[in-house]
Amino acid sequence: MSRTWYLVRHGETEWNAASRIQGQLDSRLTPLGRAQARDSALLLARLGVDAVFASPLGRVRETVAIIDQDVALPATFDDRLKEWAAGDWSGERHADLAHKWPDEWAAWDADRYTVRSPGGENFADLIARARAFLADAATAPGNRVALIAHGFMNRALACVLLSLSPADMLNIRQSNDTVIRIVERGDAAVADHFSGLAGPVPGLPMKDLVLADSVVTM
């Protein structure tokens, strides 16, 4: 049996543009963000989608409304697809964290997988959410499934689907106009990605390189 997962990130928001941490707070899509969502809609319509799951946060709901213009499927909103809970850092500018929380920031920046932001989550928490969600979503009808969520959450979803190491997961960089495609065939999964309407590019979008030929035995 083959199943294709599309990991879609919401369009750019006002806080993305201002380098401000959103976590589970929200800000509106920018004009660029709405254009990015439109490109994602056109791409998904071209590739074909059978089911849509989404985070219930406002910026994703805005993105879903735009995607729905070309992919007329009802989205199932699931709390497990929410973004990382940033705790006390929610709404803060990235540039201010090291000054306001020097010790906490240094610890988190050194080990984002296990260290939590003050009052927030770590990537291990996100992976637990992703694993629980995917166990349920895998039984849903349809072989082509779009998951519309967030930058950190989509890393966790990719980690589970591809059995990535923490280091490879943390190296994923999904811009707001990038759609990651993961195809499962039997016991193996392969990843590629699209930037806007261009692609596919083999492998995952990474910080320093593309993880080419991302075939993983599950």
Phi, psi and omega in degrees: 000139179246140175221137179248131177247131173253117177264108186251133175261145175302159177293164180305140178248172177300321180285327172303313182295331181265007182055047179246138183286128179264315186056235180259011166276183187216155166215163186284157172292142172279170173305320176297319180298322177292323176294321178295318178297323178296318177297319178299321178299313181296321179295312181297322178297323179290320183280328181097129182225138178253337182206150181229127171241149185208154169294146179276001182291155190300320183292330175284321177300321175299316180295317180299319180299324178287317180298325182298340178294334181243340178238088190277068177236140177292133178274138172264114182273133185225125181301334182290346178266004176300157178292164170318131172281112186275354178062228184296344182274354181300129179085353181277153173284138179308318186294342184267347188297315183295336180273322183278327181229065188301315182289315181295319180295316181299318180294317181292319181295331180279335184207078182287343182290317186249337182273134179263146168294158181303116181076010185240200182250169169241181182289332175298322176296318180296321179295322177298318177295315181298317182296317179295317179298311184296328177299324178280316183295332181295341180266356181286150178292152179104138183261349181237109191240124176264129176246113184255111189212230195223166183302308181290317183295322179293330174298317181295319178298317178296322180300315181291313184294327184253002183053048182284156169287157176306321182297315180293321178299314182292341181275352178293135176230100181259108177288169185292345180253013183256133175246124177266131177248128177236122181250122176262129174227108183063239182261013181235157177221142179230143184240144165214182182207161179238141174249110189063235178261003183266143177132186013275153172254128181301143175084183180270151173285120187241163181299311187251341184196167172270128176284087189289153178050053183283071178257125185230131173284130186264000000 
